[in-house]
Amino acid sequence: MADQSVPSAFELALRLIVCLLFPPLAVIDKGCGVILLTLLLTLFGWIPGTIFAMVICLRR
């Protein structure tokens, strides 16, 4: 059985796709502050929000 703290390849790929489409949704399980910061960066521009969401999602 796989460890729950390490995401599978499918989960990671799905999360990265969501990072591209709607960055705040991709970090919804990381906490309120991260969600708000991602939303703010996405409102300033899609690219900063996407980059921040990817950095947060890829960090373990």
C-alpha distance matrix in Angstrom:
0.0 3.8 6.7 9.0 12.0 11.7 12.6 11.8 14.9 15.9 15.8 17.8 20.2 20.8 21.5 23.9 25.7 26.1 27.5 30.1 31.0 31.1 30.0 30.2 27.6 25.1 25.3 25.5 22.6 24.1 27.1 30.6 32.3 30.2 30.6 34.4 34.8 33.0 35.2 38.2 37.5 36.9 40.2 42.0 40.6 37.6 36.9 36.7 34.3 32.1 32.1 31.3 28.4 26.9 27.4 25.7 22.7 22.3 22.7 19.5
3.8 0.0 3.8 6.3 8.8 7.9 9.0 8.5 11.9 13.2 12.8 14.4 17.1 17.9 18.3 20.6 22.6 23.1 24.1 26.8 28.0 28.0 26.7 27.0 24.7 21.9 22.0 22.6 19.8 21.0 24.2 27.7 29.2 26.9 27.5 31.2 31.4 29.6 31.9 34.9 34.0 33.5 36.9 38.5 37.1 34.2 33.4 33.0 30.8 28.5 28.4 27.6 24.8 23.2 23.6 22.0 19.0 18.5 18.9 15.9
6.7 3.8 0.0 3.8 5.6 5.9 8.2 9.4 12.9 14.5 13.2 14.3 17.6 18.3 17.9 20.2 22.7 22.8 23.3 26.4 27.7 27.3 25.6 25.5 23.5 20.7 20.3 20.8 17.7 18.5 21.5 25.2 26.5 24.4 25.3 29.0 29.1 27.6 30.1 32.9 32.2 32.0 35.4 36.9 35.7 33.1 32.2 31.5 29.2 27.3 27.0 25.8 23.2 21.9 21.8 19.9 17.3 16.9 16.6 13.2
9.0 6.3 3.8 0.0 3.8 5.6 6.9 9.0 12.7 13.6 11.4 12.9 16.2 16.3 15.5 18.3 20.6 20.2 20.9 24.1 25.1 24.4 22.7 22.3 20.2 17.7 17.1 17.3 14.1 15.3 18.2 21.8 23.4 21.4 22.0 25.7 26.1 24.7 27.0 29.9 29.5 29.2 32.4 34.1 33.2 30.6 30.0 29.2 26.7 25.0 25.0 23.6 20.8 20.0 20.1 17.7 15.2 15.5 15.3 12.2
12.0 8.8 5.6 3.8 0.0 3.8 6.4 9.5 12.7 14.2 11.7 12.1 15.8 16.2 14.7 17.1 19.9 19.5 19.5 22.8 24.3 23.3 21.2 20.8 19.3 16.5 15.4 16.2 12.9 13.1 16.2 19.9 21.0 18.9 20.1 23.7 23.7 22.4 25.1 27.7 27.1 27.2 30.5 31.9 31.1 28.7 27.9 26.8 24.5 23.0 22.5 20.9 18.5 17.6 17.2 14.8 12.7 12.8 12.0 8.6
11.7 7.9 5.9 5.6 3.8 0.0 3.8 6.5 9.4 11.5 9.7 9.5 13.1 14.3 13.2 15.0 18.0 18.2 18.2 21.2 23.0 22.6 20.6 20.9 19.4 16.2 15.7 17.1 14.4 14.6 18.1 21.7 22.5 19.9 21.0 24.6 24.3 22.6 25.4 28.0 26.9 26.8 30.3 31.5 30.3 27.7 26.6 25.8 23.8 21.8 21.2 20.1 17.7 16.1 16.0 14.3 11.7 11.0 11.0 8.0
12.6 9.0 8.2 6.9 6.4 3.8 0.0 3.8 6.6 8.0 5.9 6.2 9.7 10.5 9.9 12.0 14.5 14.9 15.4 18.2 19.7 19.7 18.0 18.7 16.8 13.5 13.9 15.3 13.2 14.0 17.6 21.0 22.0 19.1 19.7 23.4 23.2 21.0 23.5 26.4 25.3 24.7 28.2 29.7 28.1 25.3 24.4 24.1 21.8 19.6 19.5 18.8 15.9 14.3 15.1 13.6 10.3 10.1 11.3 9.4
11.8 8.5 9.4 9.0 9.5 6.5 3.8 0.0 3.8 5.4 5.2 6.2 8.6 9.9 10.6 12.4 14.4 15.4 16.4 18.7 20.2 20.7 19.6 20.8 18.6 15.4 16.5 17.9 16.2 17.4 21.0 24.2 25.3 22.3 22.5 26.2 26.0 23.5 25.8 28.8 27.5 26.5 30.1 31.5 29.7 26.5 25.6 25.8 23.7 21.0 21.1 21.0 18.1 16.0 17.3 16.4 12.8 12.2 14.1 12.6
14.9 11.9 12.9 12.7 12.7 9.4 6.6 3.8 0.0 3.8 5.5 5.1 6.1 8.5 9.9 10.6 12.3 14.2 15.1 16.8 18.6 19.7 18.9 20.6 18.6 15.3 17.0 18.9 17.9 18.8 22.6 25.5 26.3 23.0 23.1 26.6 26.1 23.3 25.6 28.5 26.7 25.6 29.2 30.5 28.2 24.9 23.8 24.4 22.6 19.5 19.6 20.2 17.4 14.9 16.5 16.4 12.7 11.7 14.4 13.7
15.9 13.2 14.5 13.6 14.2 11.5 8.0 5.4 3.8 0.0 3.8 5.4 5.1 6.1 8.5 9.9 10.6 12.3 14.1 15.6 16.6 17.9 17.7 19.4 16.9 14.1 16.3 17.8 17.1 18.8 22.3 24.9 26.2 22.9 22.4 26.0 25.9 22.8 24.6 27.8 26.4 24.7 28.2 29.8 27.5 24.1 23.5 24.4 22.3 19.2 20.0 20.6 17.4 15.4 17.7 17.3 13.5 13.5 16.4 15.9
15.8 12.8 13.2 11.4 11.7 9.7 5.9 5.2 5.5 3.8 0.0 3.8 5.5 5.1 6.1 8.6 9.9 10.5 12.2 14.4 15.4 15.9 15.3 16.4 13.9 11.0 12.9 14.2 13.3 15.0 18.5 21.2 22.6 19.5 19.0 22.6 22.7 19.9 21.7 25.0 23.8 22.4 25.8 27.6 25.7 22.4 22.0 22.5 20.0 17.4 18.2 18.3 14.9 13.4 15.6 14.5 10.7 11.4 14.0 13.5
17.8 14.4 14.3 12.9 12.1 9.5 6.2 6.2 5.1 5.4 3.8 0.0 3.8 5.4 5.1 6.2 8.6 9.8 10.3 12.5 14.4 15.0 13.8 15.5 13.8 10.3 12.0 14.2 13.6 14.4 18.1 20.8 21.5 18.1 18.0 21.6 21.1 18.2 20.4 23.3 21.7 20.6 24.2 25.6 23.5 20.3 19.4 19.8 17.7 14.9 15.2 15.5 12.4 10.3 12.3 11.9 8.1 8.1 11.2 11.3
20.2 17.1 17.6 16.2 15.8 13.1 9.7 8.6 6.1 5.1 5.5 3.8 0.0 3.8 5.5 5.1 6.3 8.7 9.7 10.9 12.6 14.2 13.8 16.1 14.3 11.2 13.8 16.0 16.2 17.2 20.7 22.9 23.6 20.1 19.6 22.9 22.3 19.1 21.0 23.9 22.1 20.4 23.9 25.3 22.8 19.3 18.5 19.6 17.8 14.4 15.2 16.3 13.3 11.0 13.8 14.0 10.4 10.5 14.0 14.7
20.8 17.9 18.3 16.3 16.2 14.3 10.5 9.9 8.5 6.1 5.1 5.4 3.8 0.0 3.8 5.5 5.1 6.3 8.6 10.0 10.7 11.9 12.1 14.0 11.6 9.1 12.2 13.7 14.3 15.9 19.1 21.1 22.3 19.0 17.8 21.2 21.2 17.9 19.2 22.5 21.1 19.1 22.4 24.3 22.0 18.5 18.4 19.6 17.1 14.1 15.7 16.5 13.0 11.7 14.8 14.4 10.9 12.1 15.4 16.1
21.5 18.3 17.9 15.5 14.7 13.2 9.9 10.6 9.9 8.5 6.1 5.1 5.5 3.8 0.0 3.8 5.4 5.0 6.1 8.8 9.9 10.1 9.3 11.0 9.0 5.8 8.6 10.6 11.3 12.5 15.7 17.7 18.6 15.3 14.4 17.8 17.6 14.4 16.1 19.3 18.0 16.4 19.8 21.6 19.6 16.4 16.2 16.8 14.1 11.5 12.9 13.1 9.5 8.6 11.6 10.8 7.4 9.4 12.4 13.4
23.9 20.6 20.2 18.3 17.1 15.0 12.0 12.4 10.6 9.9 8.6 6.2 5.1 5.5 3.8 0.0 3.8 5.3 4.8 6.4 8.8 10.0 9.0 11.7 10.8 7.6 10.3 13.1 14.1 14.5 17.7 19.5 19.7 16.1 15.5 18.5 17.7 14.2 16.2 18.9 16.9 15.3 18.9 20.2 17.8 14.4 13.6 14.6 12.6 9.3 10.4 11.6 8.6 6.6 10.1 10.5 7.6 8.6 12.2 14.0
25.7 22.6 22.7 20.6 19.9 18.0 14.5 14.4 12.3 10.6 9.9 8.6 6.3 5.1 5.4 3.8 0.0 3.8 5.3 5.2 6.4 8.6 9.2 12.1 10.7 8.6 12.1 14.2 15.8 16.9 19.7 21.0 21.6 18.2 16.8 19.6 19.2 15.5 16.6 19.5 17.8 15.4 18.7 20.3 17.6 14.0 13.9 15.6 13.5 10.2 12.3 13.8 10.8 9.6 13.4 13.8 11.1 12.4 15.9 17.7
26.1 23.1 22.8 20.2 19.5 18.2 14.9 15.4 14.2 12.3 10.5 9.8 8.7 6.3 5.0 5.3 3.8 0.0 3.8 5.3 5.0 5.7 6.4 8.8 6.9 5.5 9.2 10.9 13.0 14.3 16.8 17.8 18.7 15.4 13.6 16.4 16.5 12.9 13.6 16.8 15.7 13.2 16.3 18.4 16.2 12.8 13.5 14.7 11.8 9.3 12.1 12.7 9.3 9.5 13.1 12.7 10.4 12.8 15.8 17.5
27.5 24.1 23.3 20.9 19.5 18.2 15.4 16.4 15.1 14.1 12.2 10.3 9.7 8.6 6.1 4.8 5.3 3.8 0.0 3.8 5.6 5.6 4.3 7.6 7.5 5.3 8.1 10.8 13.0 13.3 15.7 16.6 16.8 13.3 12.1 14.6 13.9 10.2 11.7 14.5 12.7 10.7 14.2 15.8 13.6 10.3 10.3 11.2 8.5 5.8 8.3 9.0 5.9 6.2 9.8 9.9 8.3 10.6 13.5 15.9
30.1 26.8 26.4 24.1 22.8 21.2 18.2 18.7 16.8 15.6 14.4 12.5 10.9 10.0 8.8 6.4 5.2 5.3 3.8 0.0 3.8 6.0 6.3 10.0 10.1 8.8 11.8 14.3 16.7 17.0 19.2 19.8 19.8 16.4 15.0 16.9 16.1 12.3 13.2 15.6 13.4 10.9 14.1 15.4 12.5 8.8 8.9 11.0 9.1 6.0 8.8 10.8 8.7 8.4 12.1 13.0 11.6 13.3 16.4 19.0
31.0 28.0 27.7 25.1 24.3 23.0 19.7 20.2 18.6 16.6 15.4 14.4 12.6 10.7 9.9 8.8 6.4 5.0 5.6 3.8 0.0 3.8 6.4 9.4 8.9 8.9 12.2 13.8 16.7 17.6 19.5 19.6 20.1 17.1 14.9 16.7 16.6 12.8 12.7 15.5 14.1 10.9 13.5 15.5 12.9 9.3 10.8 13.0 10.5 8.3 11.8 13.2 10.8 11.5 15.1 15.4 13.9 16.2 19.1 21.4
31.1 28.0 27.3 24.4 23.3 22.6 19.7 20.7 19.7 17.9 15.9 15.0 14.2 11.9 10.1 10.0 8.6 5.7 5.6 6.0 3.8 0.0 3.8 5.8 5.8 7.0 9.7 10.8 14.1 14.9 16.3 16.0 16.7 13.9 11.4 13.1 13.4 9.8 9.2 12.4 11.7 8.5 11.1 13.6 11.9 8.8 10.9 12.0 8.8 7.8 11.5 11.8 9.2 11.1 14.3 13.9 13.0 15.9 18.2 20.5
30.0 26.7 25.6 22.7 21.2 20.6 18.0 19.6 18.9 17.7 15.3 13.8 13.8 12.1 9.3 9.0 9.2 6.4 4.3 6.3 6.4 3.8 0.0 3.9 5.5 5.3 7.0 9.1 12.2 12.2 13.7 13.7 13.8 10.7 8.8 10.8 10.4 6.7 7.5 10.5 9.4 7.2 10.5 12.5 11.1 8.4 9.5 9.6 6.1 5.4 8.6 8.2 5.5 8.0 10.9 10.3 10.0 12.9 14.9 17.4
30.2 27.0 25.5 22.3 20.8 20.9 18.7 20.8 20.6 19.4 16.4 15.5 16.1 14.0 11.0 11.7 12.1 8.8 7.6 10.0 9.4 5.8 3.9 0.0 3.8 5.4 5.6 6.4 9.9 10.1 10.8 10.3 10.9 8.4 5.5 7.7 8.6 5.5 5.5 9.1 9.4 7.9 10.4 13.0 12.6 10.8 12.4 11.6 7.8 8.6 11.3 9.7 7.1 10.5 12.5 10.8 10.9 14.5 15.7 17.8
27.6 24.7 23.5 20.2 19.3 19.4 16.8 18.6 18.6 16.9 13.9 13.8 14.3 11.6 9.0 10.8 10.7 6.9 7.5 10.1 8.9 5.8 5.5 3.8 0.0 3.8 5.5 5.2 8.6 10.2 11.4 11.6 13.2 10.7 7.9 10.7 12.1 9.2 9.1 12.8 13.2 11.2 13.6 16.5 15.7 13.3 15.0 14.8 11.0 10.8 13.6 12.4 9.1 11.5 14.0 12.1 11.1 14.7 16.3 17.7
25.1 21.9 20.7 17.7 16.5 16.2 13.5 15.4 15.3 14.1 11.0 10.3 11.2 9.1 5.8 7.6 8.6 5.5 5.3 8.8 8.9 7.0 5.3 5.4 3.8 0.0 3.8 5.7 7.9 8.9 11.3 12.5 13.6 10.5 8.8 12.1 12.6 9.5 10.8 14.2 13.6 12.2 15.3 17.5 16.3 13.6 14.3 14.1 10.6 9.5 11.6 10.5 6.8 8.5 11.0 9.2 7.5 11.0 12.9 14.4
25.3 22.0 20.3 17.1 15.4 15.7 13.9 16.5 17.0 16.3 12.9 12.0 13.8 12.2 8.6 10.3 12.1 9.2 8.1 11.8 12.2 9.7 7.0 5.6 5.5 3.8 0.0 3.8 5.5 5.4 7.7 9.2 10.1 7.0 6.1 9.8 10.2 7.9 9.9 13.0 12.8 12.4 15.3 17.3 16.9 14.8 15.3 14.1 10.7 10.5 11.9 9.6 6.4 8.8 10.1 7.3 6.8 10.6 11.3 12.7
25.5 22.6 20.8 17.3 16.2 17.1 15.3 17.9 18.9 17.8 14.2 14.2 16.0 13.7 10.6 13.1 14.2 10.9 10.8 14.3 13.8 10.8 9.1 6.4 5.2 5.7 3.8 0.0 3.8 5.6 6.6 7.7 10.0 8.1 6.0 9.6 11.4 9.7 10.6 13.9 14.7 14.0 16.3 18.9 18.8 17.0 18.1 16.9 13.3 13.6 15.4 13.1 10.0 12.6 13.9 10.8 10.2 14.0 14.5 15.2
22.6 19.8 17.7 14.1 12.9 14.4 13.2 16.2 17.9 17.1 13.3 13.6 16.2 14.3 11.3 14.1 15.8 13.0 13.0 16.7 16.7 14.1 12.2 9.9 8.6 7.9 5.5 3.8 0.0 3.8 5.8 8.5 10.8 9.1 8.5 12.1 13.5 12.4 13.9 16.9 17.5 17.3 19.8 22.1 22.0 20.1 20.8 19.4 16.1 16.0 17.2 14.6 11.7 13.6 14.3 10.8 10.0 13.4 13.3 13.1
24.1 21.0 18.5 15.3 13.1 14.6 14.0 17.4 18.8 18.8 15.0 14.4 17.2 15.9 12.5 14.5 16.9 14.3 13.3 17.0 17.6 14.9 12.2 10.1 10.2 8.9 5.4 5.6 3.8 0.0 3.8 7.2 8.3 6.3 7.3 10.6 11.3 10.8 13.0 15.4 15.8 16.4 18.9 20.7 20.9 19.4 19.6 17.6 14.7 15.0 15.5 12.4 10.2 12.3 12.0 8.3 8.7 11.9 11.0 11.2
27.1 24.2 21.5 18.2 16.2 18.1 17.6 21.0 22.6 22.3 18.5 18.1 20.7 19.1 15.7 17.7 19.7 16.8 15.7 19.2 19.5 16.3 13.7 10.8 11.4 11.3 7.7 6.6 5.8 3.8 0.0 3.8 5.7 5.6 6.3 8.8 10.3 10.9 12.4 14.5 15.7 16.6 18.5 20.4 21.2 20.3 20.9 18.6 15.6 16.8 17.4 14.1 12.4 15.1 14.7 11.0 12.2 15.4 14.2 14.5
30.6 27.7 25.2 21.8 19.9 21.7 21.0 24.2 25.5 24.9 21.2 20.8 22.9 21.1 17.7 19.5 21.0 17.8 16.6 19.8 19.6 16.0 13.7 10.3 11.6 12.5 9.2 7.7 8.5 7.2 3.8 0.0 3.8 5.5 5.1 6.2 8.6 9.9 10.5 12.2 14.2 15.2 16.4 18.5 19.8 19.4 20.6 18.1 15.1 17.0 18.0 14.6 13.3 16.6 16.4 13.1 14.7 18.0 17.0 17.8
32.3 29.2 26.5 23.4 21.0 22.5 22.0 25.3 26.3 26.2 22.6 21.5 23.6 22.3 18.6 19.7 21.6 18.7 16.8 19.8 20.1 16.7 13.8 10.9 13.2 13.6 10.1 10.0 10.8 8.3 5.7 3.8 0.0 3.8 5.4 5.2 6.1 8.5 9.8 10.5 12.2 14.0 15.3 16.6 18.3 18.3 19.0 16.1 13.6 16.0 16.4 12.7 12.4 15.7 14.9 12.0 14.4 17.4 16.0 17.4
30.2 26.9 24.4 21.4 18.9 19.9 19.1 22.3 23.0 22.9 19.5 18.1 20.1 19.0 15.3 16.1 18.2 15.4 13.3 16.4 17.1 13.9 10.7 8.4 10.7 10.5 7.0 8.1 9.1 6.3 5.6 5.5 3.8 0.0 3.8 5.5 5.1 6.0 8.5 9.8 10.5 12.0 14.1 15.3 16.3 15.8 16.1 13.4 10.8 12.6 12.9 9.3 8.7 12.0 11.3 8.4 10.8 13.8 12.9 14.6
30.6 27.5 25.3 22.0 20.1 21.0 19.7 22.5 23.1 22.4 19.0 18.0 19.6 17.8 14.4 15.5 16.8 13.6 12.1 15.0 14.9 11.4 8.8 5.5 7.9 8.8 6.1 6.0 8.5 7.3 6.3 5.1 5.4 3.8 0.0 3.8 5.5 5.2 6.1 8.6 9.9 10.4 12.2 14.3 15.2 14.4 15.6 13.5 10.2 12.0 13.5 10.4 9.0 12.6 13.0 10.4 11.8 15.3 15.2 16.9
34.4 31.2 29.0 25.7 23.7 24.6 23.4 26.2 26.6 26.0 22.6 21.6 22.9 21.2 17.8 18.5 19.6 16.4 14.6 16.9 16.7 13.1 10.8 7.7 10.7 12.1 9.8 9.6 12.1 10.6 8.8 6.2 5.2 5.5 3.8 0.0 3.8 5.4 5.0 6.1 8.6 9.7 10.4 12.4 14.1 14.3 15.8 13.3 10.5 13.3 14.7 11.6 11.2 15.0 15.2 13.0 15.0 18.3 17.9 19.9
34.8 31.4 29.1 26.1 23.7 24.3 23.2 26.0 26.1 25.9 22.7 21.1 22.3 21.2 17.6 17.7 19.2 16.5 13.9 16.1 16.6 13.4 10.4 8.6 12.1 12.6 10.2 11.4 13.5 11.3 10.3 8.6 6.1 5.1 5.5 3.8 0.0 3.8 5.4 5.1 6.1 8.5 9.8 10.7 12.3 12.7 13.5 10.4 8.3 11.4 12.0 8.8 9.5 13.1 12.7 11.1 13.8 16.6 16.1 18.6
33.0 29.6 27.6 24.7 22.4 22.6 21.0 23.5 23.3 22.8 19.9 18.2 19.1 17.9 14.4 14.2 15.5 12.9 10.2 12.3 12.8 9.8 6.7 5.5 9.2 9.5 7.9 9.7 12.4 10.8 10.9 9.9 8.5 6.0 5.2 5.4 3.8 0.0 3.8 5.4 5.1 6.0 8.5 9.9 10.4 9.9 10.7 8.4 5.3 8.0 9.3 6.6 6.5 10.2 10.8 9.6 11.6 14.5 14.9 17.5
35.2 31.9 30.1 27.0 25.1 25.4 23.5 25.8 25.6 24.6 21.7 20.4 21.0 19.2 16.1 16.2 16.6 13.6 11.7 13.2 12.7 9.2 7.5 5.5 9.1 10.8 9.9 10.6 13.9 13.0 12.4 10.5 9.8 8.5 6.1 5.0 5.4 3.8 0.0 3.8 5.5 5.0 6.1 8.7 9.8 9.6 11.7 10.0 6.9 9.8 12.0 10.0 9.6 13.2 14.4 13.2 14.7 17.8 18.4 20.9
38.2 34.9 32.9 29.9 27.7 28.0 26.4 28.8 28.5 27.8 25.0 23.3 23.9 22.5 19.3 18.9 19.5 16.8 14.5 15.6 15.5 12.4 10.5 9.1 12.8 14.2 13.0 13.9 16.9 15.4 14.5 12.2 10.5 9.8 8.6 6.1 5.1 5.4 3.8 0.0 3.8 5.4 5.1 6.4 8.7 10.0 11.8 9.4 7.6 11.2 12.7 10.7 11.5 15.0 15.5 14.8 16.9 19.7 20.0 22.8
37.5 34.0 32.2 29.5 27.1 26.9 25.3 27.5 26.7 26.4 23.8 21.7 22.1 21.1 18.0 16.9 17.8 15.7 12.7 13.4 14.1 11.7 9.4 9.4 13.2 13.6 12.8 14.7 17.5 15.8 15.7 14.2 12.2 10.5 9.9 8.6 6.1 5.1 5.5 3.8 0.0 3.8 5.4 5.1 6.2 7.4 8.3 5.6 4.6 8.3 9.4 7.9 9.5 12.5 13.0 13.1 15.4 17.6 18.2 21.3
36.9 33.5 32.0 29.2 27.2 26.8 24.7 26.5 25.6 24.7 22.4 20.6 20.4 19.1 16.4 15.3 15.4 13.2 10.7 10.9 10.9 8.5 7.2 7.9 11.2 12.2 12.4 14.0 17.3 16.4 16.6 15.2 14.0 12.0 10.4 9.7 8.5 6.0 5.0 5.4 3.8 0.0 3.8 5.4 5.0 4.8 7.2 6.3 4.1 7.1 9.5 9.1 9.4 12.3 13.9 14.0 15.4 17.9 19.1 22.2
40.2 36.9 35.4 32.4 30.5 30.3 28.2 30.1 29.2 28.2 25.8 24.2 23.9 22.4 19.8 18.9 18.7 16.3 14.2 14.1 13.5 11.1 10.5 10.4 13.6 15.3 15.3 16.3 19.8 18.9 18.5 16.4 15.3 14.1 12.2 10.4 9.8 8.5 6.1 5.1 5.4 3.8 0.0 3.8 5.4 6.9 9.8 9.1 7.7 10.8 13.1 12.6 13.1 16.1 17.5 17.5 19.0 21.6 22.7 25.7
42.0 38.5 36.9 34.1 31.9 31.5 29.7 31.5 30.5 29.8 27.6 25.6 25.3 24.3 21.6 20.2 20.3 18.4 15.8 15.4 15.5 13.6 12.5 13.0 16.5 17.5 17.3 18.9 22.1 20.7 20.4 18.5 16.6 15.3 14.3 12.4 10.7 9.9 8.7 6.4 5.1 5.4 3.8 0.0 3.8 7.1 8.8 7.6 8.0 11.1 12.5 12.3 13.9 16.5 17.4 17.9 19.9 22.0 22.9 26.2
40.6 37.1 35.7 33.2 31.1 30.3 28.1 29.7 28.2 27.5 25.7 23.5 22.8 22.0 19.6 17.8 17.6 16.2 13.6 12.5 12.9 11.9 11.1 12.6 15.7 16.3 16.9 18.8 22.0 20.9 21.2 19.8 18.3 16.3 15.2 14.1 12.3 10.4 9.8 8.7 6.2 5.0 5.4 3.8 0.0 3.8 5.6 5.9 6.7 8.8 10.5 11.3 12.7 14.7 16.1 17.2 18.6 20.5 21.9 25.3
37.6 34.2 33.1 30.6 28.7 27.7 25.3 26.5 24.9 24.1 22.4 20.3 19.3 18.5 16.4 14.4 14.0 12.8 10.3 8.8 9.3 8.8 8.4 10.8 13.3 13.6 14.8 17.0 20.1 19.4 20.3 19.4 18.3 15.8 14.4 14.3 12.7 9.9 9.6 10.0 7.4 4.8 6.9 7.1 3.8 0.0 3.8 5.8 5.4 6.1 8.7 10.2 10.6 12.2 14.4 15.5 16.3 18.2 20.1 23.4
36.9 33.4 32.2 30.0 27.9 26.6 24.4 25.6 23.8 23.5 22.0 19.4 18.5 18.4 16.2 13.6 13.9 13.5 10.3 8.9 10.8 10.9 9.5 12.4 15.0 14.3 15.3 18.1 20.8 19.6 20.9 20.6 19.0 16.1 15.6 15.8 13.5 10.7 11.7 11.8 8.3 7.2 9.8 8.8 5.6 3.8 0.0 3.8 5.5 5.1 6.1 8.6 9.8 10.5 12.3 14.2 15.2 16.3 18.3 21.8
36.7 33.0 31.5 29.2 26.8 25.8 24.1 25.8 24.4 24.4 22.5 19.8 19.6 19.6 16.8 14.6 15.6 14.7 11.2 11.0 13.0 12.0 9.6 11.6 14.8 14.1 14.1 16.9 19.4 17.6 18.6 18.1 16.1 13.4 13.5 13.3 10.4 8.4 10.0 9.4 5.6 6.3 9.1 7.6 5.9 5.8 3.8 0.0 3.8 5.5 5.2 6.1 8.5 9.9 10.6 12.3 14.2 15.4 16.6 20.2
34.3 30.8 29.2 26.7 24.5 23.8 21.8 23.7 22.6 22.3 20.0 17.7 17.8 17.1 14.1 12.6 13.5 11.8 8.5 9.1 10.5 8.8 6.1 7.8 11.0 10.6 10.7 13.3 16.1 14.7 15.6 15.1 13.6 10.8 10.2 10.5 8.3 5.3 6.9 7.6 4.6 4.1 7.7 8.0 6.7 5.4 5.5 3.8 0.0 3.8 5.6 5.2 6.1 8.6 10.0 10.6 12.1 14.2 15.5 18.8
32.1 28.5 27.3 25.0 23.0 21.8 19.6 21.0 19.5 19.2 17.4 14.9 14.4 14.1 11.5 9.3 10.2 9.3 5.8 6.0 8.3 7.8 5.4 8.6 10.8 9.5 10.5 13.6 16.0 15.0 16.8 17.0 16.0 12.6 12.0 13.3 11.4 8.0 9.8 11.2 8.3 7.1 10.8 11.1 8.8 6.1 5.1 5.5 3.8 0.0 3.8 5.5 5.1 6.1 8.6 9.9 10.4 12.1 14.2 17.5
32.1 28.4 27.0 25.0 22.5 21.2 19.5 21.1 19.6 20.0 18.2 15.2 15.2 15.7 12.9 10.4 12.3 12.1 8.3 8.8 11.8 11.5 8.6 11.3 13.6 11.6 11.9 15.4 17.2 15.5 17.4 18.0 16.4 12.9 13.5 14.7 12.0 9.3 12.0 12.7 9.4 9.5 13.1 12.5 10.5 8.7 6.1 5.2 5.6 3.8 0.0 3.8 5.5 5.2 6.2 8.7 9.9 10.6 12.3 15.9
31.3 27.6 25.8 23.6 20.9 20.1 18.8 21.0 20.2 20.6 18.3 15.5 16.3 16.5 13.1 11.6 13.8 12.7 9.0 10.8 13.2 11.8 8.2 9.7 12.4 10.5 9.6 13.1 14.6 12.4 14.1 14.6 12.7 9.3 10.4 11.6 8.8 6.6 10.0 10.7 7.9 9.1 12.6 12.3 11.3 10.2 8.6 6.1 5.2 5.5 3.8 0.0 3.8 5.5 5.1 6.2 8.6 10.0 10.7 14.2
28.4 24.8 23.2 20.8 18.5 17.7 15.9 18.1 17.4 17.4 14.9 12.4 13.3 13.0 9.5 8.6 10.8 9.3 5.9 8.7 10.8 9.2 5.5 7.1 9.1 6.8 6.4 10.0 11.7 10.2 12.4 13.3 12.4 8.7 9.0 11.2 9.5 6.5 9.6 11.5 9.5 9.4 13.1 13.9 12.7 10.6 9.8 8.5 6.1 5.1 5.5 3.8 0.0 3.8 5.5 5.1 6.0 8.5 10.0 13.0
26.9 23.2 21.9 20.0 17.6 16.1 14.3 16.0 14.9 15.4 13.4 10.3 11.0 11.7 8.6 6.6 9.6 9.5 6.2 8.4 11.5 11.1 8.0 10.5 11.5 8.5 8.8 12.6 13.6 12.3 15.1 16.6 15.7 12.0 12.6 15.0 13.1 10.2 13.2 15.0 12.5 12.3 16.1 16.5 14.7 12.2 10.5 9.9 8.6 6.1 5.2 5.5 3.8 0.0 3.8 5.4 5.0 5.9 8.4 11.6
27.4 23.6 21.8 20.1 17.2 16.0 15.1 17.3 16.5 17.7 15.6 12.3 13.8 14.8 11.6 10.1 13.4 13.1 9.8 12.1 15.1 14.3 10.9 12.5 14.0 11.0 10.1 13.9 14.3 12.0 14.7 16.4 14.9 11.3 13.0 15.2 12.7 10.8 14.4 15.5 13.0 13.9 17.5 17.4 16.1 14.4 12.3 10.6 10.0 8.6 6.2 5.1 5.5 3.8 0.0 3.8 5.6 5.3 6.1 9.8
25.7 22.0 19.9 17.7 14.8 14.3 13.6 16.4 16.4 17.3 14.5 11.9 14.0 14.4 10.8 10.5 13.8 12.7 9.9 13.0 15.4 13.9 10.3 10.8 12.1 9.2 7.3 10.8 10.8 8.3 11.0 13.1 12.0 8.4 10.4 13.0 11.1 9.6 13.2 14.8 13.1 14.0 17.5 17.9 17.2 15.5 14.2 12.3 10.6 9.9 8.7 6.2 5.1 5.4 3.8 0.0 3.8 5.6 5.3 8.3
22.7 19.0 17.3 15.2 12.7 11.7 10.3 12.8 12.7 13.5 10.7 8.1 10.4 10.9 7.4 7.6 11.1 10.4 8.3 11.6 13.9 13.0 10.0 10.9 11.1 7.5 6.8 10.2 10.0 8.7 12.2 14.7 14.4 10.8 11.8 15.0 13.8 11.6 14.7 16.9 15.4 15.4 19.0 19.9 18.6 16.3 15.2 14.2 12.1 10.4 9.9 8.6 6.0 5.0 5.6 3.8 0.0 3.8 5.5 7.6
22.3 18.5 16.9 15.5 12.8 11.0 10.1 12.2 11.7 13.5 11.4 8.1 10.5 12.1 9.4 8.6 12.4 12.8 10.6 13.3 16.2 15.9 12.9 14.5 14.7 11.0 10.6 14.0 13.4 11.9 15.4 18.0 17.4 13.8 15.3 18.3 16.6 14.5 17.8 19.7 17.6 17.9 21.6 22.0 20.5 18.2 16.3 15.4 14.2 12.1 10.6 10.0 8.5 5.9 5.3 5.6 3.8 0.0 3.8 6.3
22.7 18.9 16.6 15.3 12.0 11.0 11.3 14.1 14.4 16.4 14.0 11.2 14.0 15.4 12.4 12.2 15.9 15.8 13.5 16.4 19.1 18.2 14.9 15.7 16.3 12.9 11.3 14.5 13.3 11.0 14.2 17.0 16.0 12.9 15.2 17.9 16.1 14.9 18.4 20.0 18.2 19.1 22.7 22.9 21.9 20.1 18.3 16.6 15.5 14.2 12.3 10.7 10.0 8.4 6.1 5.3 5.5 3.8 0.0 3.8
19.5 15.9 13.2 12.2 8.6 8.0 9.4 12.6 13.7 15.9 13.5 11.3 14.7 16.1 13.4 14.0 17.7 17.5 15.9 19.0 21.4 20.5 17.4 17.8 17.7 14.4 12.7 15.2 13.1 11.2 14.5 17.8 17.4 14.6 16.9 19.9 18.6 17.5 20.9 22.8 21.3 22.2 25.7 26.2 25.3 23.4 21.8 20.2 18.8 17.5 15.9 14.2 13.0 11.6 9.8 8.3 7.6 6.3 3.8 0.0
